[in-house]
């Protein structure tokens, strides 16, 4: 997979973004079969298999850059991915064209990548508060930013049953800024997050710290 972007995000997080070009066989051969592949065996769609394999190959590469012996990944009861036998925090995202991963050795992190698409207009009312909906003005770039930022913060928090519309708020932004602020609330808990944004063609990438 050709490396598209590598970046240290703040002090403790590192991002890798790859272009997904390989077929399933090539990805399987590159990753190897000694890692836990239980999740992969539950996937039937060929493209989803490619994306799963590519994301694990990327996180393996990223872990090894930090001297971490990669033994695969596992998911907790909320579906959040973790490294096997290592306490570092990871987050993965994949699309038909790209796969990205971020690692933070000390604290939770979340990542998401989304392509600008008309479906964001059709579903905007479901994931935006009234204030956010007005601010977005039906602009696809703004809608994509909102979705990616909320998804990244959701993945950082790592627990299910959080409403994007009612429990995750993104502070007003003016355009394609490099950093915005997100706030997640869950009963009495409030999580503040710095969300870093990167754009690649029609794709928005968000990293929540």
C-alpha positions as MATLAB code, in Angstrom:
seq = 'XXXXXXXXXXXXXXXXXXXXXXXXXXXXXXXXXXXXXXXXXXXXXXXXXXXXXXXXXXXXXXXXXXXXXXXXXXXXXXXXXXXXXXXXXXXXXXXXXXXXXXXXXXXXXXXXXXXXXXXXXXXXXXXXXXXXXXXXXXXXXXXXXXXXXXXXXXXXXXXXXXXXXXXXXXXXXXXXXXXXXXXXXXXXXXXXXXXXXXXXXXXXXXXXX';
ca = [
       0.000    0.000    0.000;
       1.564    3.321   -0.998;
       2.131    5.639    1.961;
       0.131    8.838    1.441;
       0.824   10.652    4.696;
       2.733   10.198    7.949;
       2.479   12.734   10.747;
       3.091   13.162   14.447;
      -0.102   14.650   15.877;
       0.773   16.703   18.950;
       3.277   15.025   21.269;
       2.130   11.445   21.695;
       0.093   10.450   18.623;
       1.302    9.265   15.226;
      -0.839    8.959   12.096;
      -0.295    6.818    9.018;
      -2.450    7.001    5.895;
      -2.132    4.475    3.064;
      -3.736    4.165   -0.329;
      -5.519    0.823   -0.591;
      -4.414   -0.848   -3.835;
      -3.830   -4.547   -3.003;
      -6.238   -7.425   -3.454;
      -7.236   -9.743   -0.608;
      -4.599  -12.364   -1.350;
      -1.789   -9.819   -1.348;
      -2.989   -8.369    1.945;
      -3.299  -11.797    3.578;
       0.234  -12.694    2.497;
       1.610   -9.399    3.826;
      -0.160   -9.624    7.195;
       0.475  -13.320    7.780;
      -1.771  -15.885    9.397;
      -0.302  -16.052   12.903;
      -2.511  -13.246   14.239;
      -6.036  -13.571   15.623;
      -8.333  -13.389   12.612;
     -11.646  -14.170   14.312;
     -13.204  -10.851   13.276;
     -12.130  -11.359    9.674;
     -13.870  -14.714    9.540;
     -17.157  -12.985   10.340;
     -16.906  -10.729    7.270;
     -18.390  -11.965    3.998;
     -18.164   -8.912    1.704;
     -14.895   -9.006   -0.333;
     -14.268   -5.251   -0.084;
     -14.835   -5.252    3.675;
     -12.340   -8.107    3.968;
      -9.745   -6.015    2.092;
     -10.392   -3.053    4.361;
     -10.077   -5.158    7.530;
      -6.838   -6.750    6.397;
      -5.390   -3.432    5.259;
      -6.208   -1.698    8.549;
      -4.534   -4.482   10.578;
      -1.502   -4.461    8.320;
      -1.240   -0.710    8.836;
      -1.562   -0.862   12.619;
       1.039   -3.663   12.647;
       3.406   -1.391   10.735;
       2.667    1.527   13.055;
       3.117   -0.550   16.212;
       6.437   -1.926   15.044;
       7.684    1.630   14.427;
       7.356    2.105   18.195;
       9.069   -1.176   18.997;
       5.790   -2.876   19.922;
       5.636   -6.591   19.157;
       2.392   -6.958   17.213;
       0.224   -9.901   18.268;
      -3.006   -8.832   16.596;
      -6.000   -6.852   17.801;
      -9.074   -7.603   19.868;
     -12.290   -5.711   20.596;
     -13.912   -4.902   23.934;
     -17.619   -5.195   24.678;
     -18.253   -1.876   22.889;
     -16.424   -2.908   19.715;
     -13.376   -0.697   20.323;
     -10.120   -2.147   18.963;
      -7.065   -2.700   21.152;
      -3.661   -4.243   20.646;
      -3.211   -7.717   22.101;
      -0.935   -7.656   25.168;
      -0.149   -3.944   24.917;
      -1.695   -0.920   26.639;
      -1.117    1.593   23.835;
      -4.251    3.184   22.391;
      -5.121    2.740   18.713;
      -7.863    3.712   16.319;
      -8.509    2.572   12.757;
     -10.572    3.754    9.818;
     -10.921    2.499    6.269;
     -12.713    3.417    3.069;
     -12.772    1.946   -0.412;
      -9.692    4.016   -1.295;
      -7.763    4.666    1.923;
      -6.872    3.081    5.243;
      -5.624    5.109    8.201;
      -4.451    4.322   11.712;
      -3.333    6.352   14.708;
      -1.528    5.256   17.861;
      -1.162    7.040   21.184;
       1.037    5.415   23.787;
      -0.607    7.189   26.728;
      -4.243    8.162   26.166;
      -7.348    7.315   24.097;
      -7.523    8.452   20.489;
     -10.129    8.260   17.744;
      -9.926    8.496   13.963;
     -12.411    8.606   11.107;
     -12.291    9.227    7.370;
     -15.247   10.063    5.149;
     -15.722   11.012    1.522;
     -17.784   14.077    0.649;
     -21.047   12.552   -0.528;
     -24.620   13.622   -1.141;
     -25.840   11.146    1.500;
     -24.515   13.538    4.147;
     -27.284   15.970    3.204;
     -29.963   13.295    3.393;
     -28.921   12.214    6.881;
     -27.799   15.566    8.341;
     -30.820   15.949   10.638;
     -29.939   12.636   12.289;
     -26.418   13.600   13.408;
     -26.493   17.394   13.737;
     -28.034   19.466   16.496;
     -30.328   22.277   15.365;
     -27.530   24.807   15.863;
     -25.038   22.715   13.903;
     -27.556   22.112   11.129;
     -28.095   25.841   10.670;
     -24.373   26.510   10.712;
     -23.637   23.816    8.120;
     -25.953   25.532    5.602;
     -26.243   22.230    3.727;
     -22.638   22.622    2.578;
     -21.152   19.183    1.884;
     -17.695   20.130    3.126;
     -19.133   21.341    6.429;
     -21.388   18.306    6.754;
     -18.457   15.975    6.125;
     -16.387   17.797    8.745;
     -19.155   17.472   11.307;
     -19.650   13.767   10.641;
     -15.929   12.901   10.716;
     -15.281   14.955   13.834;
     -18.201   13.395   15.710;
     -17.283    9.877   14.617;
     -13.651   10.386   15.697;
     -14.737   11.668   19.128;
     -17.213    8.792   19.437;
     -14.407    6.323   18.718;
     -12.090    8.037   21.206;
     -14.731    7.622   23.924;
     -15.272    4.043   22.867;
     -18.711    3.354   24.324;
     -21.954    2.611   22.502;
     -25.346    4.306   22.798;
     -24.034    7.843   22.380;
     -26.239   10.108   20.275;
     -24.307   12.042   17.633;
     -27.077   14.639   17.561;
     -27.685   15.111   21.271;
     -24.466   14.028   22.998;
     -21.623   15.159   20.710;
     -21.247   18.876   19.990;
     -18.726   20.446   17.604;
     -17.852   24.089   18.172;
     -18.487   26.440   15.262;
     -15.770   26.492   12.602;
     -15.353   28.718    9.558;
     -13.957   26.423    6.894;
     -11.351   23.726    6.406;
      -9.426   24.443    9.589;
      -6.675   22.162   10.848;
      -8.155   21.865   14.329;
     -11.600   22.189   15.891;
     -13.086   21.461   19.314;
     -15.547   18.711   20.192;
     -17.455   18.004   23.405;
     -19.075   14.659   24.288;
     -21.469   14.271   27.199;
     -22.588   10.995   28.771;
     -24.767   11.599   31.828;
     -22.460   13.411   34.294;
     -19.295   12.847   32.254;
     -18.009   15.520   29.872;
     -15.182   14.813   27.415;
     -13.413   17.736   25.700;
     -11.419   16.910   22.588;
      -9.052   18.621   20.193;
      -9.940   17.286   16.765;
      -7.298   17.574   14.052;
      -8.535   17.702   10.464;
      -6.767   16.782    7.242;
      -8.201   16.770    3.693;
      -7.146   14.481    0.859;
      -9.018   15.187   -2.377;
     -12.683   14.681   -1.420;
     -11.917   12.866    1.835;
     -11.960   14.365    5.306;
      -9.781   12.757    7.974;
     -10.375   13.564   11.660;
      -8.180   12.608   14.623;
      -9.648   13.194   18.093;
      -7.296   13.597   21.078;
];
